[in-house]
Amino acid sequence: MEFQNGYFDALLRSGPVREVVDNATEQVAARARATAPQESGKRRGEYARGIVTSGKLQDRYVGLVHATNPRSMAIESTTGNLARAVREARRGR
């Protein structure tokens, strides 16, 4: 039996696979938004609102979850919110 690598390459870039990846990516982002720490005052909710998704075509299509708030790096380094959301999605929670 010989595998047709071109078929699998095309499959991993296809519309249906992109849809599955986008749905999974949005689930991770939704979980991250739901569990995001809340800052006080005028900044309340900015971190959670700054969690967005996108897709990228490489050898295959991949989904990305970004935290765009200027304080995202500091918040993520102390809370691990995005990393935890990915782990929980991987476990099927």
N, CA, C and O atoms as a DFTB+ gen file, in Angstrom:
372 C
 N C O
     1  1       0.843      -1.163       0.000
     2  2       0.000       0.000       0.000
     3  2       0.896       1.237       0.000
     4  3       1.909       1.289       0.697
     5  1       0.506       2.216      -0.787
     6  2       1.261       3.455      -0.875
     7  2       0.355       4.628      -0.516
     8  3      -0.720       4.796      -1.093
     9  1       0.800       5.435       0.443
    10  2       0.021       6.604       0.842
    11  2       0.197       7.717      -0.181
    12  3       1.277       7.912      -0.739
    13  1      -0.868       8.423      -0.407
    14  2      -0.841       9.587      -1.284
    15  2      -0.685      10.834      -0.427
    16  3      -1.674      11.406       0.033
    17  1       0.542      11.250      -0.215
    18  2       0.806      12.381       0.679
    19  2       0.092      13.648       0.235
    20  3      -0.329      14.443       1.075
    21  1      -0.050      13.847      -1.050
    22  2      -0.743      15.019      -1.558
    23  2      -2.182      15.077      -1.077
    24  3      -2.706      16.151      -0.783
    25  1      -2.818      13.914      -1.000
    26  2      -4.198      13.852      -0.516
    27  2      -4.278      14.339       0.930
    28  3      -5.147      15.141       1.273
    29  1      -3.372      13.855       1.772
    30  2      -3.394      14.243       3.180
    31  2      -3.016      15.716       3.358
    32  3      -3.567      16.399       4.222
    33  1      -2.087      16.198       2.550
    34  2      -1.743      17.622       2.605
    35  2      -2.957      18.472       2.270
    36  3      -3.237      19.456       2.955
    37  1      -3.673      18.101       1.231
    38  2      -4.876      18.851       0.834
    39  2      -5.962      18.744       1.899
    40  3      -6.652      19.723       2.185
    41  1      -6.115      17.562       2.484
    42  2      -7.127      17.355       3.516
    43  2      -6.886      18.262       4.717
    44  3      -7.828      18.846       5.252
    45  1      -5.621      18.385       5.148
    46  2      -5.292      19.190       6.322
    47  2      -5.446      20.690       6.076
    48  3      -5.341      21.489       7.006
    49  1      -5.694      21.068       4.826
    50  2      -5.923      22.483       4.481
    51  2      -7.356      22.726       4.015
    52  3      -7.707      23.852       3.662
    53  1      -8.174      21.702       4.008
    54  2      -9.525      21.788       3.446
    55  2     -10.474      22.603       4.323
    56  3     -10.217      22.838       5.504
    57  1     -11.563      23.020       3.715
    58  2     -12.584      23.794       4.423
    59  2     -13.161      23.090       5.636
    60  3     -13.253      23.698       6.702
    61  1     -13.556      21.820       5.513
    62  2     -14.106      21.126       6.687
    63  2     -13.114      21.026       7.850
    64  3     -13.505      21.157       9.009
    65  1     -11.842      20.796       7.548
    66  2     -10.843      20.731       8.619
    67  2     -10.657      22.111       9.235
    68  3     -10.515      22.230      10.452
    69  1     -10.654      23.155       8.408
    70  2     -10.547      24.519       8.937
    71  2     -11.710      24.818       9.885
    72  3     -11.521      25.443      10.929
    73  1     -12.898      24.373       9.521
    74  2     -14.069      24.603      10.371
    75  2     -13.914      23.920      11.731
    76  3     -14.215      24.515      12.766
    77  1     -13.446      22.675      11.726
    78  2     -13.231      21.945      12.980
    79  2     -12.177      22.659      13.828
    80  3     -12.356      22.829      15.034
    81  1     -11.094      23.070      13.201
    82  2     -10.022      23.756      13.923
    83  2     -10.518      25.094      14.478
    84  3     -10.243      25.434      15.629
    85  1     -11.249      25.850      13.656
    86  2     -11.782      27.140      14.114
    87  2     -12.737      26.966      15.292
    88  3     -12.713      27.762      16.231
    89  1     -13.572      25.941      15.251
    90  2     -14.493      25.677      16.369
    91  2     -13.727      25.338      17.642
    92  3     -14.053      25.839      18.718
    93  1     -12.713      24.491      17.522
    94  2     -11.915      24.123      18.690
    95  2     -11.165      25.335      19.237
    96  3     -11.057      25.509      20.451
    97  1     -10.651      26.165      18.344
    98  2      -9.932      27.362      18.759
    99  2     -10.863      28.319      19.498
   100  3     -10.481      28.905      20.511
   101  1     -12.076      28.473      18.995
   102  2     -13.037      29.360      19.647
   103  2     -13.444      28.811      21.021
   104  3     -13.684      29.588      21.945
   105  1     -13.522      27.496      21.163
   106  2     -13.837      26.908      22.470
   107  2     -12.735      27.224      23.484
   108  3     -13.021      27.543      24.638
   109  1     -11.478      27.136      23.050
   110  2     -10.366      27.483      23.946
   111  2     -10.454      28.951      24.333
   112  3     -10.296      29.297      25.504
   113  1     -10.706      29.817      23.351
   114  2     -10.795      31.256      23.634
   115  2     -11.964      31.566      24.564
   116  3     -11.836      32.391      25.470
   117  1     -13.092      30.914      24.346
   118  2     -14.261      31.147      25.206
   119  2     -13.955      30.734      26.644
   120  3     -14.332      31.429      27.587
   121  1     -13.279      29.617      26.805
   122  2     -12.896      29.170      28.148
   123  2     -11.925      30.164      28.787
   124  3     -12.042      30.480      29.971
   125  1     -10.971      30.653      28.000
   126  2     -10.001      31.619      28.518
   127  2     -10.693      32.920      28.911
   128  3     -10.350      33.522      29.929
   129  1     -11.661      33.358      28.113
   130  2     -12.407      34.580      28.459
   131  2     -13.214      34.382      29.737
   132  3     -13.274      35.271      30.587
   133  1     -13.834      33.209      29.867
   134  2     -14.687      32.927      31.034
   135  2     -13.877      32.863      32.325
   136  3     -14.383      33.218      33.390
   137  1     -12.639      32.421      32.243
   138  2     -11.819      32.258      33.445
   139  2     -10.792      33.368      33.600
   140  3      -9.942      33.304      34.488
   141  1     -10.859      34.388      32.746
   142  2      -9.891      35.490      32.793
   143  2     -10.005      36.257      34.103
   144  3     -11.113      36.520      34.571
   145  1      -8.882      36.617      34.693
   146  2      -8.932      37.439      35.903
   147  2      -9.489      38.816      35.555
   148  3      -9.239      39.349      34.474
   149  1     -10.238      39.370      36.480
   150  2     -10.854      40.683      36.268
   151  2     -10.031      41.756      36.959
   152  3      -9.793      41.696      38.165
   153  1      -9.606      42.722      36.191
   154  2      -8.922      43.868      36.769
   155  2      -9.980      44.816      37.324
   156  3     -11.165      44.686      37.018
   157  1      -9.550      45.745      38.121
   158  2     -10.507      46.682      38.714
   159  2     -10.494      48.014      37.970
   160  3      -9.595      48.289      37.174
   161  1     -11.485      48.817      38.238
   162  2     -11.555      50.159      37.676
   163  2     -11.844      50.178      36.191
   164  3     -12.600      49.352      35.681
   165  1     -11.231      51.134      35.500
   166  2     -11.473      51.317      34.069
   167  2     -10.994      50.136      33.244
   168  3     -11.484      49.932      32.133
   169  1     -10.061      49.360      33.748
   170  2      -9.502      48.233      33.004
   171  2     -10.338      46.954      33.121
   172  3     -10.001      45.940      32.510
   173  1     -11.396      46.991      33.878
   174  2     -12.190      45.793      34.124
   175  2     -12.654      45.160      32.813
   176  3     -13.322      45.814      32.013
   177  1     -12.311      43.915      32.592
   178  2     -12.747      43.170      31.426
   179  2     -11.908      43.365      30.181
   180  3     -12.161      42.708      29.171
   181  1     -10.912      44.252      30.215
   182  2     -10.094      44.499      29.030
   183  2      -9.307      43.262      28.616
   184  3      -9.229      42.950      27.428
   185  1      -8.728      42.563      29.570
   186  2      -7.951      41.363      29.246
   187  2      -8.839      40.330      28.563
   188  3      -8.459      39.784      27.528
   189  1      -9.998      40.058      29.115
   190  2     -10.906      39.056      28.533
   191  2     -11.373      39.477      27.143
   192  3     -11.438      38.642      26.240
   193  1     -11.696      40.740      26.956
   194  2     -12.129      41.223      25.633
   195  2     -11.002      41.150      24.611
   196  3     -11.257      41.071      23.410
   197  1      -9.772      41.176      25.074
   198  2      -8.618      41.121      24.186
   199  2      -8.204      39.720      23.785
   200  3      -7.219      39.559      23.064
   201  1      -8.927      38.697      24.228
   202  2      -8.619      37.327      23.825
   203  2      -9.363      37.052      22.533
   204  3     -10.593      37.004      22.515
   205  1      -8.616      36.872      21.450
   206  2      -9.193      36.707      20.111
   207  2      -8.599      35.469      19.438
   208  3      -7.599      34.913      19.894
   209  1      -9.233      35.055      18.350
   210  2      -8.766      33.887      17.612
   211  2      -8.427      34.259      16.177
   212  3      -8.896      35.267      15.649
   213  1      -7.609      33.427      15.565
   214  2      -7.310      33.552      14.145
   215  2      -6.841      32.189      13.645
   216  3      -6.614      31.269      14.431
   217  1      -6.703      32.078      12.350
   218  2      -6.199      30.851      11.748
   219  2      -4.988      31.161      10.901
   220  3      -4.814      32.284      10.427
   221  1      -4.152      30.156      10.714
   222  2      -2.919      30.343       9.952
   223  2      -2.675      29.097       9.116
   224  3      -2.786      27.973       9.607
   225  1      -2.343      29.307       7.856
   226  2      -2.060      28.196       6.956
   227  2      -0.559      27.980       6.892
   228  3       0.182      28.849       6.432
   229  1      -0.115      26.825       7.351
   230  2       1.291      26.425       7.305
   231  2       1.340      25.162       6.457
   232  3       0.751      25.121       5.377
   233  1       2.031      24.138       6.930
   234  2       1.943      22.837       6.267
   235  2       0.522      22.311       6.380
   236  3       0.062      21.524       5.553
   237  1      -0.148      22.754       7.403
   238  2      -1.562      22.449       7.643
   239  2      -2.189      23.698       8.235
   240  3      -1.486      24.661       8.538
   241  1      -3.495      23.691       8.400
   242  2      -4.200      24.831       8.980
   243  2      -4.148      24.709      10.495
   244  3      -4.435      23.645      11.043
   245  1      -3.786      25.791      11.172
   246  2      -3.729      25.794      12.632
   247  2      -4.543      26.961      13.173
   248  3      -4.657      28.003      12.527
   249  1      -5.104      26.781      14.353
   250  2      -5.847      27.837      15.020
   251  2      -4.980      28.472      16.088
   252  3      -4.189      27.798      16.748
   253  1      -5.138      29.780      16.251
   254  2      -4.352      30.529      17.227
   255  2      -5.275      31.298      18.161
   256  3      -6.290      31.848      17.733
   257  1      -4.918      31.332      19.426
   258  2      -5.627      32.154      20.409
   259  2      -4.629      33.207      20.874
   260  3      -3.545      32.876      21.353
   261  1      -5.000      34.474      20.731
   262  2      -4.124      35.588      21.078
   263  2      -4.723      36.382      22.238
   264  3      -5.941      36.514      22.353
   265  1      -3.865      36.896      23.078
   266  2      -4.268      37.871      24.086
   267  2      -3.645      39.196      23.657
   268  3      -2.423      39.342      23.685
   269  1      -4.470      40.158      23.263
   270  2      -3.979      41.384      22.631
   271  2      -3.849      42.575      23.570
   272  3      -3.314      43.612      23.177
   273  1      -4.318      42.447      24.783
   274  2      -4.231      43.549      25.736
   275  2      -2.756      43.834      26.037
   276  3      -1.969      42.895      26.155
   277  1      -2.371      45.090      26.163
   278  2      -0.968      45.407      26.467
   279  2      -0.447      44.741      27.745
   280  3       0.753      44.492      27.866
   281  1      -1.326      44.455      28.683
   282  2      -0.911      43.812      29.936
   283  2      -1.020      42.286      29.887
   284  3      -0.814      41.617      30.900
   285  1      -1.334      41.750      28.742
   286  2      -1.557      40.305      28.621
   287  2      -0.362      39.475      29.068
   288  3      -0.535      38.463      29.746
   289  1       0.837      39.883      28.702
   290  2       2.029      39.114      29.064
   291  2       2.175      39.037      30.584
   292  3       2.472      37.975      31.132
   293  1       1.969      40.150      31.250
   294  2       2.085      40.158      32.717
   295  2       0.983      39.320      33.351
   296  3       1.237      38.565      34.290
   297  1      -0.230      39.449      32.845
   298  2      -1.351      38.686      33.405
   299  2      -1.146      37.195      33.164
   300  3      -1.340      36.384      34.070
   301  1      -0.754      36.832      31.945
   302  2      -0.544      35.417      31.633
   303  2       0.605      34.826      32.444
   304  3       0.535      33.670      32.860
   305  1       1.650      35.597      32.671
   306  2       2.801      35.071      33.414
   307  2       2.462      34.775      34.873
   308  3       3.087      33.916      35.495
   309  1       1.479      35.479      35.417
   310  2       1.120      35.228      36.817
   311  2      -0.058      34.272      36.969
   312  3      -0.192      33.619      38.005
   313  1      -0.925      34.180      35.937
   314  2      -2.122      33.345      36.082
   315  2      -2.101      32.071      35.238
   316  3      -2.694      31.068      35.634
   317  1      -1.436      32.089      34.095
   318  2      -1.444      30.932      33.203
   319  2      -2.808      30.666      32.598
   320  3      -3.117      29.524      32.257
   321  1      -3.621      31.682      32.458
   322  2      -5.002      31.526      32.007
   323  2      -5.111      30.860      30.634
   324  3      -5.878      29.910      30.477
   325  1      -4.367      31.335      29.644
   326  2      -4.460      30.757      28.300
   327  2      -3.948      29.315      28.283
   328  3      -4.566      28.439      27.679
   329  1      -2.834      29.079      28.940
   330  2      -2.281      27.723      28.981
   331  2      -3.258      26.757      29.646
   332  3      -3.417      25.622      29.198
   333  1      -3.904      27.205      30.705
   334  2      -4.882      26.361      31.399
   335  2      -6.084      26.066      30.503
   336  3      -6.606      24.951      30.509
   337  1      -6.522      27.065      29.735
   338  2      -7.654      26.868      28.823
   339  2      -7.321      25.838      27.756
   340  3      -8.174      25.030      27.387
   341  1      -6.095      25.858      27.259
   342  2      -5.677      24.867      26.256
   343  2      -5.634      23.472      26.871
   344  3      -6.118      22.513      26.269
   345  1      -5.059      23.354      28.064
   346  2      -4.998      22.043      28.730
   347  2      -6.387      21.479      28.980
   348  3      -6.622      20.292      28.757
   349  1      -7.311      22.315      29.441
   350  2      -8.664      21.850      29.719
   351  2      -9.385      21.433      28.440
   352  3     -10.151      20.469      28.449
   353  1      -9.151      22.140      27.356
   354  2      -9.776      21.765      26.079
   355  2      -9.220      20.432      25.597
   356  3      -9.956      19.609      25.051
   357  1      -7.948      20.221      25.796
   358  2      -7.307      18.971      25.377
   359  2      -7.864      17.780      26.162
   360  3      -7.954      16.667      25.644
   361  1      -8.233      18.033      27.411
   362  2      -8.800      16.978      28.252
   363  2     -10.285      16.776      28.002
   364  3     -10.885      15.836      28.524
   365  1     -10.880      17.658      27.204
   366  2     -12.285      17.530      26.890
   367  2     -13.227      18.083      27.943
   368  3     -14.374      17.649      28.041
   369  1     -12.755      19.028      28.723
   370  2     -13.604      19.607      29.773
   371  2     -14.408      20.745      29.259
   372  3     -15.176      21.347      30.009
